[in-house]
Amino acid sequence: MRNSAIHHAHEEGIANRGFIALLLTMACGALNDNLYRGALMLLVVTGSAWGGVLGSGGTGWVTLMVYVPFLLLLGFTGLLSDRYPKYRIIVLTRFVEIILASLVILAMFMDSPWFAFLLLLLLASQSAFFSPAKYGSVPEVVSPGNLSRANGVLSLLTNACIVAGLSLSGILLDYGTSIGIKGTIFVGIVMTAIATFSFLITFMIPRTPAARPDLKISINGFKTYWRTFGDIRKTPLMTAVMAWCLFYLVASLIIVIIPEYRQPLELTDGQVSYLLGSATLGVALGGGIVGVLSGHSIVVRFIPIGSIGMTVGFFILGMFQLPYLWILVLLGLIGLAAGVYVVPILALLQHMPVPGFRARCLGTANFACYVAMSLSAGLYGLLAIQVGSHPETWFLITAIMAAVISISLLFMMPSLSRGARPESFSTVHDREEHGTA
């Protein structure tokens, strides 16, 4: 097979320079994305500086701005990550992030919400180029038997940086003001420093060759999505994509619901950030635990366990008006269950495709995932006008959705179990390659 040359372009284990560099670069990207998104969500919540700009449900519209570029670009960027060396794409996107982070400072100095929203769209667009390349690089720097462990560590560190981004967004807004710098400008300064560090780290990532240098590039990303769906639809990989989407359909709502606690509980920006941080820290811990417990295998039984845990947590938050500390703890436990759910699925998405098809599969899976998240964000933005944005109402809605997903997973488990077998590694091909291999 023509991809055999890059099938194992990695060192044994996960404690190698290439994987560590990739982790740090991914972590910096997650930190900056969520630092900026968290700051903007706090700014558009009712009672804040830009509270009336997007109207009721403003956090949902901010979140939708993050998702739309992924929907439009992932099919094309997935092709690029198979056609060209992933290392080159990673370096270029990190450089672009420095420029965009610098422009955030200007937007905040001008106090222009629409310029700030435009930059959010552009930052999400460069992340859409980064995403297939970074996830597709993981199997190139670790061995197949270490995929679950690698993804556990990846989830732990990346989500820890999501914790830091969401948590620090409010804290930095408050801190900047306290030292005489406009809080929003201070956020931009910190983002630029992180982006610069991320760019420098990329030079430690191994220069692996392109997976499919002969691959034809189509600007029509949607064509890539449909073709990839056609290639995987009769395989366990399609089931993994469905489980991946169902997770984000529900989990993405947490991020838009939590800032709405600010007004009823009379919280500061920093206190709201701690709630966001608790949930994402839980994801990191859950992912790390699953990575360790899985060892050299993909253990799919963690998936329904995580789904049931999230469902119970959502019901409690939806049925009772709880004090701040209880909400903080419950969100952490929900995040823990989410981490338990998501790590085995991510490992499955990387486990089954052949190397020259992997980035497109991940790009298509992420496209489907962003469709699900966009539906959630749009639903929130529209329904909040009718039913309000009170957190208890929305956590109850989320609990019902999570319960339906938990039941659906029972029917998916046989297929997911087949996909997790060692003999299923690198068995899913695209039709073009399979016909010429």
C-alpha positions in Angstrom: 0.0 0.0 0.0 1.4 3.4 -0.9 0.8 4.8 2.6 3.0 2.2 4.3 5.9 4.6 4.4 4.2 6.9 6.9 2.2 4.2 8.7 4.6 4.2 11.7 6.6 7.5 11.4 6.8 7.7 15.2 8.7 6.6 18.2 7.4 4.0 20.7 5.4 5.4 23.6 4.0 8.9 24.2 6.9 10.4 26.0 8.7 11.5 22.8 9.6 15.0 21.7 7.3 15.1 18.7 4.2 14.2 20.7 5.0 16.6 23.5 5.5 19.4 21.1 2.2 18.6 19.4 0.5 18.6 22.8 1.9 22.0 23.7 0.9 23.5 20.4 -2.6 22.1 20.6 -2.9 23.2 24.2 -2.0 26.8 23.3 -4.5 26.8 20.5 -7.2 25.6 22.9 -6.2 28.2 25.5 -6.4 31.1 23.1 -9.6 30.1 21.4 -11.4 29.8 24.7 -9.8 32.8 26.3 -11.3 35.0 23.5 -14.6 33.2 23.3 -15.0 33.3 27.1 -14.3 37.0 27.1 -16.8 37.8 24.4 -19.5 35.7 26.0 -19.1 37.6 29.2 -19.2 40.9 27.3 -22.5 40.1 25.6 -24.4 38.7 28.7 -27.3 40.9 29.9 -25.9 43.7 32.1 -22.4 43.6 30.6 -20.6 46.1 28.4 -22.0 44.8 25.1 -25.1 43.3 26.7 -27.6 44.6 24.1 -25.6 44.1 21.0 -26.8 40.5 20.2 -30.0 40.6 22.3 -31.3 37.7 24.5 -29.4 34.5 24.0 -26.2 36.4 22.9 -23.9 33.7 24.2 -25.5 31.3 21.7 -24.8 33.6 18.8 -21.2 34.1 19.9 -20.8 30.3 20.0 -22.4 30.0 16.6 -19.7 32.4 15.2 -17.1 29.9 16.3 -18.8 27.0 14.6 -19.8 28.4 11.2 -16.2 28.6 9.8 -15.6 24.9 10.8 -18.8 24.0 8.9 -17.7 25.8 5.8 -14.0 24.9 5.8 -13.3 21.5 7.4 -14.0 19.5 4.2 -11.4 21.6 2.3 -8.9 21.7 5.2 -9.2 17.9 5.7 -8.1 17.5 2.1 -5.2 19.8 2.6 -4.0 17.9 5.6 -3.8 14.7 3.6 -2.4 16.3 0.5 0.4 18.4 2.2 2.7 17.7 5.2 0.7 18.3 8.4 3.7 20.0 10.0 3.7 22.7 7.4 0.0 23.5 7.9 0.5 23.6 11.7 3.3 26.1 11.4 1.4 28.4 9.1 -1.7 28.5 11.2 0.3 29.3 14.3 1.8 32.3 12.5 -1.6 33.5 11.4 -2.8 33.3 15.0 -0.1 35.7 16.1 -1.4 38.3 13.6 -5.1 37.8 14.6 -4.3 37.9 18.3 -2.5 41.2 17.8 -5.6 42.6 16.0 -7.7 41.7 19.0 -5.8 44.4 20.9 -6.8 46.9 18.3 -10.4 45.9 18.3 -10.6 46.2 22.0 -8.8 49.6 22.0 -11.5 50.8 19.5 -14.2 49.2 21.7 -15.8 47.8 18.5 -17.9 44.7 19.1 -18.4 44.0 15.4 -14.6 44.1 14.7 -14.2 41.8 17.7 -16.8 39.4 16.3 -15.1 39.5 12.8 -11.8 38.5 14.5 -13.6 35.6 16.3 -14.8 34.4 12.9 -11.2 34.7 11.5 -9.7 32.9 14.6 -12.2 30.1 14.2 -11.3 29.9 10.5 -7.6 29.4 11.1 -8.5 26.8 13.8 -10.5 25.0 11.1 -7.2 24.7 9.1 -5.3 23.6 12.2 -7.8 21.0 13.4 -7.4 18.2 10.9 -3.7 18.6 10.8 -3.2 18.4 14.6 -5.5 15.4 15.1 -4.2 13.7 12.1 -0.7 14.1 13.4 -1.3 12.1 16.6 -1.1 8.6 15.0 2.1 9.8 13.2 3.9 10.4 16.4 2.7 7.6 18.6 2.2 3.9 18.0 -1.2 2.4 17.4 -1.2 0.6 20.8 -0.8 4.0 22.5 -3.6 5.8 20.8 -6.0 5.6 23.8 -3.3 6.7 26.2 -2.2 9.5 23.9 -5.7 10.7 23.5 -6.2 10.6 27.3 -3.2 12.8 27.8 -4.3 15.0 24.9 -7.7 15.4 26.4 -6.3 16.1 29.8 -3.9 18.9 28.6 -6.1 20.4 26.0 -9.1 20.5 28.2 -7.0 21.9 31.1 -6.2 24.7 28.7 -9.8 25.1 27.9 -10.3 25.4 31.6 -7.6 28.0 31.8 -9.1 29.9 28.8 -12.6 30.0 30.0 -11.6 30.6 33.6 -9.0 33.2 32.9 -11.2 35.2 30.5 -13.2 36.7 33.3 -10.3 36.9 35.7 -8.1 38.7 33.1 -10.9 41.2 32.4 -11.1 42.0 36.1 -7.3 42.0 36.6 -6.5 44.3 33.6 -8.8 46.9 35.0 -7.2 46.6 38.5 -3.8 47.4 37.1 -4.9 50.3 35.0 -5.1 48.4 31.6 -8.5 48.0 29.9 -9.5 44.4 30.7 -10.3 43.5 27.1 -7.0 44.9 25.8 -5.2 42.9 28.5 -6.9 39.8 27.1 -5.5 40.6 23.6 -2.0 41.1 25.0 -2.1 37.7 26.7 -3.4 36.0 23.6 -0.6 37.4 21.5 2.0 36.1 23.9 0.4 32.6 23.9 0.2 32.6 20.1 3.9 33.5 19.8 4.9 30.7 22.2 2.8 28.2 20.2 4.5 29.2 17.0 7.9 28.6 18.4 7.0 25.2 19.7 5.9 24.0 16.3 9.5 23.7 15.2 9.9 20.7 17.5 7.2 18.7 15.7 8.6 16.0 13.4 8.5 16.8 9.7 6.6 13.7 8.5 5.8 13.5 4.7 2.4 14.1 3.2 0.0 11.2 3.5 -1.4 11.5 0.0 0.7 13.9 -2.1 -1.2 12.8 -5.2 -4.6 13.7 -3.8 -6.8 16.1 -5.9 -7.9 19.2 -4.0 -11.5 20.4 -4.4 -12.6 23.8 -3.1 -16.0 22.3 -2.6 -15.6 21.0 0.9 -19.1 19.7 1.1 -18.3 17.3 -1.8 -15.5 15.9 0.4 -17.9 15.4 3.3 -20.5 13.5 1.2 -17.8 11.3 -0.4 -16.2 10.5 2.9 -19.6 9.7 4.5 -20.2 7.4 1.5 -16.9 5.6 2.2 -17.5 5.1 5.9 -21.3 4.6 6.0 -21.2 0.8 6.3 -18.3 0.7 8.8 -18.1 1.1 12.6 -16.4 4.4 11.9 -19.8 5.9 10.9 -21.2 4.8 14.3 -18.3 6.5 16.0 -19.0 9.7 14.1 -22.6 9.5 15.2 -21.7 9.0 18.8 -19.2 11.9 18.5 -21.9 14.2 17.2 -24.5 13.3 19.8 -22.0 14.1 22.5 -21.3 17.6 21.2 -25.0 18.2 20.5 -25.5 18.2 24.3 -22.1 19.2 25.7 -21.9 22.4 23.6 -25.0 23.7 25.4 -23.1 23.9 28.7 -20.8 26.6 27.5 -23.7 28.9 26.5 -25.8 28.1 29.6 -23.3 28.7 32.3 -22.7 32.5 31.7 -26.4 33.0 32.3 -25.9 32.3 36.0 -24.2 35.8 36.2 -27.4 37.8 36.7 -29.6 35.5 39.0 -26.7 34.6 41.3 -25.2 38.1 41.0 -21.8 36.8 40.1 -18.7 38.6 38.9 -17.0 37.7 35.6 -14.4 35.8 37.6 -17.0 33.7 39.4 -18.7 32.8 36.1 -15.3 31.7 34.7 -14.8 29.4 37.7 -18.1 27.6 36.8 -16.9 27.2 33.2 -13.5 26.1 34.4 -15.0 23.5 36.8 -16.8 21.8 33.9 -13.9 21.7 31.6 -11.5 20.6 34.3 -13.8 17.7 34.9 -13.5 16.8 31.2 -9.7 16.9 31.4 -9.7 14.7 34.5 -12.2 12.2 33.0 -10.2 12.0 29.8 -7.0 11.4 31.7 -8.5 8.7 33.9 -9.9 6.8 30.8 -6.5 7.1 29.1 -4.8 5.5 32.0 -7.4 2.8 32.6 -7.6 1.9 28.9 -3.9 1.1 28.7 -3.1 -0.1 25.2 -6.7 -0.7 24.3 -9.8 1.3 23.3 -12.5 0.5 26.0 -15.9 1.5 24.5 -17.9 0.6 27.6 -16.7 3.9 29.1 -19.0 5.7 26.5 -22.4 4.8 27.9 -21.1 5.2 31.5 -20.1 8.8 30.7 -23.4 9.5 28.9 -25.5 8.3 31.9 -23.3 10.4 34.3 -23.9 13.5 32.3 -27.7 12.8 32.1 -28.0 12.5 35.9 -26.0 15.7 36.5 -28.1 17.7 34.1 -31.3 16.6 35.7 -30.1 17.7 39.1 -29.1 21.1 37.8 -32.4 21.4 36.0 -34.7 20.4 38.8 -33.2 22.3 41.7 -32.1 25.9 42.4 -28.8 25.3 44.0 -26.2 27.6 45.6 -23.0 28.5 43.8 -20.8 25.9 45.5 -23.1 23.0 44.6 -23.3 24.2 41.0 -19.5 24.4 40.9 -19.1 20.8 42.1 -21.9 19.3 39.9 -20.5 21.0 36.8 -17.1 19.4 37.6 -18.7 15.9 37.9 -20.6 16.4 34.6 -17.4 17.4 33.0 -15.7 14.2 34.4 -18.5 12.1 32.8 -18.0 13.9 29.5 -14.3 13.2 29.5 -15.1 9.5 30.1 -17.4 9.5 27.1 -15.3 11.4 24.6 -11.8 9.9 24.8 -12.7 6.4 23.5 -14.6 7.9 20.6 -11.7 10.1 19.6 -9.4 7.1 19.7 -11.9 5.2 17.4 -11.9 8.0 14.9 -8.1 7.8 14.7 -7.9 4.0 14.9 -9.9 2.9 11.9 -8.9 5.0 8.9 -5.8 4.3 6.8 -3.2 7.1 7.1 -4.0 8.7 3.8 -7.7 8.9 4.6 -7.4 9.8 8.3 -7.4 13.6 8.1 -10.4 13.6 5.8 -12.2 11.3 8.2 -11.4 13.5 11.1 -12.3 16.6 9.2 -15.7 15.1 8.2 -16.3 13.9 11.7 -15.6 17.4 13.0 -17.9 18.9 10.3 -20.7 16.7 11.5 -19.9 17.6 15.1 -20.0 21.3 14.3 -23.4 20.8 12.5 -24.6 19.4 15.8 -23.1 22.2 17.9 -24.5 24.8 15.5 -27.9 23.4 15.8 -27.6 23.5 19.6 -26.3 27.1 19.6 -29.0 28.2 17.1 -31.7 26.5 19.0 -30.6 28.2 22.2 -30.4 31.6 20.5 -33.9 31.3 19.0 -35.7 29.6 21.9 -34.2 31.9 24.6 -36.4 34.6 23.1 -39.5 32.5 23.9 -38.6 30.6 27.1 -36.0 32.8 28.5 -32.3 32.0 29.2 -32.7 30.8 32.9 -30.1 28.1 33.5 -32.4 25.6 35.3 -34.8 25.6 32.3 -32.0 24.9 29.8 -30.3 22.2 32.0 -33.6 20.4 32.1 -33.9 20.5 28.3 -30.3 19.3 28.1 -31.0 16.4 30.5 -33.9 15.2 28.3 -31.6 15.3 25.3 -28.9 13.4 27.1 -31.3 10.7 28.2 -32.4 10.1 24.6 -28.7 9.8 23.6 -28.0 7.4 26.4 -30.7 5.1 25.1 -29.4 5.4 21.5 -25.9 4.3 22.6 -27.2 0.9 23.6 -27.9 0.2 20.0 -24.5 1.5 18.9 -22.4 -0.5 21.2 -21.9 -3.7 19.1 -20.7 -1.6 16.2 -18.4 0.5 18.4 -17.0 -2.7 19.9 -16.1 -4.1 16.5 -14.3 -0.9 15.6 -12.2 -1.0 18.8 -10.7 -4.4 18.0 -6.9 -4.4 17.2 -7.6 -5.9 13.8 -9.8 -2.9 12.9 -6.7 -0.6 12.9 -6.2 1.2 9.6 -8.9 -0.8 7.7 -11.2 2.0 6.4 -10.2 3.3 3.0 -11.5 5.9 0.6 -12.8 4.3 -2.6 -10.2 6.0 -4.8 -7.3 4.6 -2.8 -8.8 1.2 -2.3 -9.3 0.8 -5.9 -5.7 1.5 -6.7 -3.9 0.1 -3.7 
